[in-house]
């Protein structure tokens, strides 16, 4: 098995496993129905403002491109009890396997 093939296999079972790194979120793409997906969320450390967010109103979130093929600004994410978040920006990473999204919490 190649490293690339192993990565494809490991993403859903290791990195996006809610027993390890991921959390379940509700993701709503603009104009679409809400769906439950898994995400890896890093609170309060978005680039380029690393270390500037003492109130944890910004975060970075990685999601699988197979769960959300298109991410757009304004998409909505509900993360457990932390509230409702808006997608500010996103870029495809990991050879097209994941989206890295900057999100901002609505209830500041």
Order of alpha helices (4+ residues) and beta strands (2+ residues): alpha-beta-beta-beta-beta-beta-beta
